[in-house]
Amino acid sequence: MILSFFDQFTSPVFLGIPLMALALVLPWILFPKPSPQWITNRFITLQGWFIYRFTQQLFLPLNTPGHNWAVLLTSLMLFLISLNMLGLLPYTFTPTTQLSLNMGFAVPLWLATVLIGMRNQPTVALGHLLPEGTPTPLIPVLIIIETISLFIRPIALGVRLTANLTAGHLLIQLIATAAFVLAPMMPTVALLTATLLFLLTLLEVAVAMIQAYVFVLLLSLYLQENV
């Protein structure tokens, strides 16, 4: 059977049961549980330091009401990083390459920020649709443009994460296939291709972390406009 390069993005099924839920639950098992002891190991200490620094940097521009989102956004970033990093392992499935899953994260959270703005400060929230000092003839056009850009935000969040991860996985598979095919014919070229594959894998590790951070950072910026 000839497999397509896109078969790696199909949702795994075992005995007719989709394994998407299992792929979403398993990453939480990898995180160490908090210990009641005063002295913990280095991994838990490093994890606590990372979460503290990330939360401090992310919520520094936000006012006090926005800090209520700290647990949600920090947990979301750790979850996305775990899914993206585990998807780089061989014979694994990356749920975040599915646009439906990413839109399921992006749309409710974006809608929550908009509803919070409409409830707490409706005048300011609606004022974002019309920049100050706009000429009168351009007011209807700008309102339409700003409204469209507002509704495009969750789509951009989901598509950005999906496209970056999908492109990276496809590129890794293409270069790995090329190195495997060239190995018996041109070992030197295959070695150079394998070196390129190693460097690309390191780049994809960075992309996996950066895209999770960008996803949460943009959500925090949308929240900043509405609190």
FENWO-V461842 format. One record per residue. N is the residue number from 0. PHI is phi as a letter, one per 20 degrees, with the letter a starting at -180 (999 if undefined). PSI is psi in degrees with one decimal (* if undefined). Layout:
[[N & PHI & PSI] [N & PHI & PSI]]
This chain:
[[0 & 999 & 129.9] [1 & e & 123.2] [2 & e & 144.7] [3 & e & 157.0] [4 & f & -23.3] [5 & e & -0.7] [6 & f & -22.9] [7 & f & -16.4] [8 & e & -0.7] [9 & f & 142.4] [10 & f & 127.7] [11 & f & 143.7] [12 & c & 132.3] [13 & c & 117.5] [14 & l & 37.7] [15 & m & 3.8] [16 & d & 121.1] [17 & f & 136.0] [18 & e & 14.7] [19 & f & -42.7] [20 & f & -39.4] [21 & f & -38.8] [22 & f & -26.3] [23 & e & -24.9] [24 & e & -37.5] [25 & g & -36.0] [26 & g & -29.4] [27 & f & -22.5] [28 & f & -25.6] [29 & f & -20.0] [30 & f & 132.6] [31 & f & 143.7] [32 & e & 145.6] [33 & f & 142.8] [34 & d & 142.6] [35 & f & -9.7] [36 & f & 149.8] [37 & f & -36.2] [38 & d & 118.9] [39 & d & 177.5] [40 & f & 174.9] [41 & f & -35.2] [42 & f & -43.8] [43 & f & -39.5] [44 & f & -43.1] [45 & f & -40.1] [46 & f & -43.9] [47 & f & -40.8] [48 & f & -42.3] [49 & f & -45.1] [50 & f & -40.7] [51 & f & -46.0] [52 & f & -40.7] [53 & f & -46.3] [54 & f & -39.1] [55 & f & -44.1] [56 & f & -36.8] [57 & f & -39.2] [58 & d & 8.4] [59 & f & -41.2] [60 & f & -13.7] [61 & e & 151.1] [62 & e & -178.2] [63 & f & -43.5] [64 & g & -29.6] [65 & f & -17.7] [66 & f & -14.7] [67 & f & -16.3] [68 & e & 4.6] [69 & f & -47.8] [70 & f & -42.9] [71 & f & -50.5] [72 & f & -36.6] [73 & f & -42.7] [74 & f & -38.7] [75 & f & -41.5] [76 & f & -42.8] [77 & f & -38.2] [78 & f & -44.7] [79 & f & -40.2] [80 & f & -41.9] [81 & f & -45.8] [82 & f & -43.6] [83 & f & -40.9] [84 & f & -40.9] [85 & f & -29.3] [86 & f & -13.6] [87 & e & -11.4] [88 & f & 150.9] [89 & f & 147.1] [90 & l & 36.5] [91 & c & 165.5] [92 & d & 135.9] [93 & d & 104.1] [94 & f & -28.0] [95 & f & 1.0] [96 & e & -2.8] [97 & e & 121.2] [98 & f & -34.3] [99 & f & -39.3] [100 & f & -45.0] [101 & f & -37.5] [102 & f & -31.7] [103 & f & -28.7] [104 & f & -43.2] [105 & f & -46.6] [106 & f & -50.6] [107 & f & -40.1] [108 & f & -41.4] [109 & f & -42.6] [110 & f & -34.8] [111 & f & -40.9] [112 & f & -39.2] [113 & f & -43.6] [114 & f & -35.6] [115 & f & -42.5] [116 & f & -40.8] [117 & f & -32.0] [118 & e & -42.9] [119 & e & -41.4] [120 & b & 74.6] [121 & f & -35.6] [122 & f & -45.3] [123 & f & -40.3] [124 & f & -43.6] [125 & f & -24.8] [126 & f & -21.6] [127 & f & -18.4] [128 & f & -12.2] [129 & c & 105.1] [130 & f & 149.0] [131 & f & 140.0] [132 & n & 17.0] [133 & f & 133.6] [134 & g & 146.1] [135 & g & -43.0] [136 & f & -23.9] [137 & e & -4.9] [138 & g & -51.0] [139 & f & -39.6] [140 & f & -44.1] [141 & f & -36.8] [142 & f & -42.0] [143 & f & -43.6] [144 & f & -45.3] [145 & f & -35.0] [146 & f & -42.2] [147 & f & -42.8] [148 & f & -31.6] [149 & f & -43.1] [150 & f & -14.5] [151 & e & -18.8] [152 & g & -51.8] [153 & f & -33.0] [154 & f & -42.1] [155 & f & -38.3] [156 & f & -50.5] [157 & f & -43.4] [158 & f & -38.8] [159 & f & -48.4] [160 & f & -43.7] [161 & f & -45.9] [162 & f & -42.1] [163 & f & -43.3] [164 & f & -40.0] [165 & f & -43.7] [166 & f & -41.3] [167 & f & -43.8] [168 & f & -40.8] [169 & f & -42.5] [170 & f & -41.1] [171 & f & -43.8] [172 & f & -39.1] [173 & f & -46.2] [174 & f & -37.7] [175 & f & -41.2] [176 & f & -41.3] [177 & f & -42.6] [178 & f & -37.8] [179 & f & -39.5] [180 & f & -37.2] [181 & f & -16.1] [182 & g & -49.2] [183 & f & -22.8] [184 & e & -48.9] [185 & c & 85.9] [186 & g & -36.0] [187 & f & -45.9] [188 & f & -37.9] [189 & f & -37.4] [190 & f & -42.1] [191 & f & -39.2] [192 & f & -39.6] [193 & f & -36.5] [194 & f & -43.0] [195 & f & -38.5] [196 & f & -39.4] [197 & f & -44.3] [198 & f & -38.5] [199 & f & -35.5] [200 & f & -40.9] [201 & f & -39.9] [202 & f & -39.1] [203 & f & -31.2] [204 & f & -43.7] [205 & f & -41.7] [206 & f & -39.7] [207 & f & -39.9] [208 & f & -40.9] [209 & f & -40.8] [210 & f & -36.4] [211 & f & -41.2] [212 & f & -42.3] [213 & f & -39.4] [214 & g & -48.4] [215 & f & -35.6] [216 & f & -43.3] [217 & f & -37.2] [218 & f & -39.2] [219 & f & -33.1] [220 & f & -38.9] [221 & f & -37.5] [222 & f & -37.2] [223 & f & -31.7] [224 & f & -17.6] [225 & d & 3.2] [226 & c & *]]
